[in-house]
Amino acid sequence: MDGEKDDDLGAFDPSIPEEGPSAPPPGWLDDVHGYQGHRGGEGDDPLYPPPPAYTPQPELDKNTSVPDVRVPQVSEEVARDALLRFVESRWRFSSKPARNMSFRELRAVTVYRYRLETFCETRTSGWQFEPYNGQLVDGAEFGLSPLPWDVPVAPPQRFSDGVEKVRVPHSCIVKKRCLICHGKGFRRKPGNHKRSGSTRCTSCHGRGRKRCLSCNGQGFKTCSVCHGSQNLLHFIQLTVTWKNNVSDFVPDRQPDFPDEKFEKVTGDPFFIDENVLVYPIRGFPDQEICDASSRLIQEHLQRFSATSRVLQQRQTIELVPLTHAFYTYSGKDFSFFVYGTENKVFTSRYPSACSVL
């Protein structure tokens, strides 16, 4: 009679997936202090906002001043070399106009790029499990589990993204039955494959049945969840995510130059302000930069401090080189832009477009 019950428990059930769930069903595991709210099931990873002690508060009416800066100049030689490199990368363009053009004016344009970075840490958790083979069970008998924000985790380098997964101390629980194999350590697999026909079957060699490659003809397959151990060790896994949130602002004052070009070049960061919290810039000659600083700082605090811990902020002002070069070739007027410390070129019109000169 007992053997019949065992066979029923080990019977193949096609409704059970090959791989078990990543979390136990509701009510399967007890609540762990500080981690209540785990209902069980896929995607149940509660988010833990940082407690007030971990949330920095800005000081009222505090601001930051910026030093004066000089706008860089581009010489005719530098502008010509930049244009030559540009046309050489375009097979349809001739290098002759770039070599023989006559400059009329090199007009330096003041372009500031403001950037705000907010380096944040977020913590979530979820139940995980592994086969239990007699290893140490760090459970509640060793003490209370530390709260999510009290688990020590070393952050990566500042302003760089990263993810760390940590087992919460004293959260381990052993359940004496695997949910997939019902504590048998194996799952029943159909092992017979019948063939029919008047000719000898080349697959089963006329035996009318074929050995199952999955279970090797035994009719059973080792459980892929508990690996045959029959028991599972459950624990809470804390997922710590670090994210550097970046916002840029460049005043739009050159209608002939596409602002998105600035995204691919660097400038001279003449002002860098880094602290746990930074404060709006005041007294800078470009009022749009001051306004952007105040607006973005407020937006970042409202957006990120509610669910994440702000570890560090950094605001920078870059002077991005931009020169509008006007020149003449074959009696006609043209122009191009040299931008970024890389001296890249943008032009919407060039004297010639032939493949060979």
N, C-alpha and C positions, 0 to 999 in steps of 0.2 A: 504493500500500500504506500509506504514511504517512497519507494522507488518511482511509483506513478506520479506522486506529487513533485518529485525532483524533475521528472521528465517534463511535466507541465511548466515548471518554472524555467527550464532551459529551452523550451520550445521556441522556434524561430517566429518572431513577430515582425512582419514587414513594416508595421506602423512605427516601430522604434528606429530612429536614425542610427547610422553607423557610428557617428561621433556624438557624445553626450552634450548636454547643454553646458554653457560656460558658467551658469549659476543654478543653484538648487531651486525647486519650486517653492511657492509661498508656504511659510510655516514649517519648512523642512529643518531649518536651523534656528537656534535661539538668537535673541538680540544680544549684541555686544555693546557695552556701555560706551556712549559717545558716537555710535554708528547705527543708531536706530533709523529706521526708514528704508532699509533694504527689504524690498518686497519679494526679491527673487525674480529670476527670469532674465532674458536677454536685454541688454541695454539699460539695466538698472544700476546706474553709477551716480549716486547722489553727489551734487556739488556742494562744497562746504565754504561759504563765504568766510573770510578771515574775521576773527573776533576784533572788537574795538582796539584792544592793546596792540594789534598788528597793523592797524590802519593809521598811517601818518596824516596829520591834519595841517593844512596850510595856515600860515600866519596872515592876519588881516593887514591890508594896505602895505604889503611888502612888494618891492619891485627890484629890477636889475638894470644897471647901466652898462653901456657898450662903448668901447673906445672908438676914436676916429679911424678912418681907413682911407687909403689912397687907391684910386681906380687905376688898374694896370693898363699899359699902352702896348700895342702890337706894332712892330716895325714893318716896313714894306717888304723886307727880306723874309720875315717870318710869315707874313700873309701870302707872299708868292709861293713859298715852299709848301704851305698848307694847301693851297689851291692845286699845286702840281700833284701832291699825293692824292688829292681827291679825284682829279681827272684820270690819273693812272689806274684808279680802281674802277673806273667806268669805261668799258671797252669802246663805247660809241663816241667818247669825247676825245678831242685832239688836245695835245699838250701845247701846241703852238701858241694859242691865245694866252695861256697862262705864262708862257715864257716871254712874250713880246708885248704884253699889255702895258699901258701907262696909267699909273695911279693918279687919281684926281684928289681923293681925300680918304683918310682913315679915321673913322668916327668911333671913338670908344664909348660904349654904353654901360652905364652902371646897372648891374643886375645882382640883386641879393636873393639868396635862397635861405629861407628859414626852415629848420627841421627840429621837430620835437620827438624824442624817443622816451617811451615809458616801459620799463622792464618790469614785468609782472610774473607772479607765481600763482598758479591755480591748483587746487587739490580736489580730487574725486576718489571714490573707492568702490569696490565691488567684490563679491565673493568669488574665490577661485578654489581649485582643488587639485590634488595630485594623488597618485596611488599611495596607499598606506602600507608600508612594509616594516613596521615596527620602529620607525624613527621617532625621535623625541617629539612629543606633542606639547607645544608651548601654549597652554590653555589658560583659562581663568584662574586655575589654582596657583599660578605663579604671580598673580596680581591683576589689577585692572589694566585694560588696554589704554595707552595714551590717546588723548583726543587727536583728531586729524592734524591740527596745526601744532601739536606738541611732539609729533614724530620727527626726530632730527634727520634732515636730508640736506646734503651739501649742494648748493646751487652751482651751475656752470659759470663760466666767465661772464661777466656783466655784459648785458645787451646782446646775448646770443641765445638762440632757441635751444630747447632740450626737453627730454622726457625721462623721468626716473620712476621705476616701479618698485615699491618697498612692501614687504610683508609686515603687517601691523603686529607688534608684539602682543602676546597673550590672547590672540584671537583664534587659535587653532581649535578645531573640533573634529573628532573622528566619528564617522557614521559607519555602522557595521554592515551596511548593505549598499552596494553600487546600484544606482537607479537604472542603469542600462542592462546589466546582466543579472539583476536581482540577487547579487551576492554569490553567484555560481562561479564567476571567474571566466565564463565562456558564454558564447551565444550560439544557438543552433543554426546551422546553415543547411539548405537543401543540397544533398550530395549526389543524387541520382539524376542523370540526364538521358532519357530514353530516345532512341532513334528508330525509325521505321523505314521499310523499303525492301525491294526484292533483291537489291545488290548489296554486297558487303560494305558496310559503312567504314570509311577510312578513318573516321574520328574515334569511334569506339571499338574498331577492329572486330565488328560482328558480335560483341558481347551484349549489345543492347543497352549498355550503360557506360558512362564515362566518369573517370575519377575527377572529383571537384578539385580544382587547383587552389581554391581559396582555403578549404579546410583539409586538403590532402586526403580526402576520402574518409575522414573521421566523423563528419557530420557536425562538428563543432569548430568554432573559431574563437581564439583568445579575445577577450573583451578589450577593445581599443581604448576604453576609458580608464579602467582600473588596472589594465595590463595583467589580469589574472589574479591580482592580490585580493579581490572580493570586497575590499574596504577602501574608503576614500578619506583623505585628510583635507578638510575644508579650512580656509583661512581668508581673512580680509586683506585684499591687496590695495594699497594706497598708490594712486597715480598722481605724480607731481609733474606739472607742465610749466615750463618757463617760456615766455613769449615776449619778444621785443616788438612793441607796437610803434610804428613810425608814421608820422604825418609830415608832409612837405608843403611849402607854400612859396611860390614865385610870383611877384607882381606882373601882371600882363600889360606891358607897355610898348611892345614892338609888334604891331599888326602884321608886318611882313615876315616875322620869324615865328615858327611854331614852338610853343612853350614845351611841348612834349620832348623836344630834342634835349632839353636840359636834364632829363631823367637818365641819360646814358653817359653823362660826363661829370667830372668832378670840378670843384672850385677850391678856393683858398679859405679854409675855416678860420677866419681871424678872430672869431669869438666862440668860446666853448664854456658853457655853464653846466656843471654836473653836481647833483645833490639828491638826497632822498626825494625832495620836492623842489622844483624850480619855480621861479616867480616871473610874472609878466615883465617884459622889457619896456623901459621908459626912457624917453629923451633921445632915441635913435633918430637920425635925420630922415629916414624913410618911415613915415607914420603907418603905412600899410604893414610893415614888418612888426611894429608895436601892436597893432590891432590883431594881427594873426597870432602873435605870441599869447596875448590875453585870451583869445577865443579858443585856441587849440589846447592850452593848459586846462581851461575849464572843461572842455569836452572830454579830455583824457581822464580827468578825475571822476567825472560823472559816469563815464562809460566803463571804466575798469575797476575802480575802487569798490564797487558794490559786490563784485563776485571774485575779485582777485586781490592779492596783496601786492601793493606797489613797492618794489624793492629799491628802484633808483630811476631818476629821470635825468635826461640830458637835452639841452637845447643848444643849437649851434646856428651861427649865421655865416654863410659862405659868400664870398665875392666870386661870382662865376664870370670869367672873362667873356666878353662879347664885343666884337669889333665889326662895324659895318664898313666894308671896303668898297669904294666907288672907283671904277676904272674905265678907260677908253680903249677900244680895239677896232681897227679899221673904220675909224670915224664914228663909231656908235658907242653909246654909254651902257655900261652894265654894272652890276654890283653882286657881292656875295658876303656871307657872314662867316667869321672865324669865332668859334665858341669853345668854352671849356679849357681846362689846363692842358688837355690833349691836343688843342688846336684843330678841332674838327671843322669841317666846312659844310655850309648849307647854301645852296643857290637854286633859285627857281628858273633861272635863265642863263644860258651859256652860249658864247658866240658860235660854236660849231659843234656838230654831232656826226662825225664821220668815223669809220672804223679804222682806217689806216691813213697815216700821214708820212 
